[in-house]
Amino acid sequence: MIVGIAIDLLIEFLKTNELQEWMERCLFGALDEGDRYQEFEVEMEQFEVAMRALGMKAGDDETEDEAVPTPIPQAG
């Protein structure tokens, strides 16, 4: 039984997911240039698919406020 659980965990760990596939096919991915996304629009569509597979939606921020940088006080 323990061996079966260990094998199942190993398979789950080694299995690729949509985000990994997207990362391999994006502009800086590990695949050959011919296997990468050829158009930016397709790349972004597939990114949305990968994010939805992870349970996220585009623009799924909890806050609508934009971050405002805090000025660093200078000694003087």
Summary of the structure (lengths in Angstrom):
residues: 76
radius of gyration: 19.9
end to end distance: 68.6
largest distance: 68.6
contacts: 120
relative contact order: 0.12
helix: 50%
strand: 0%
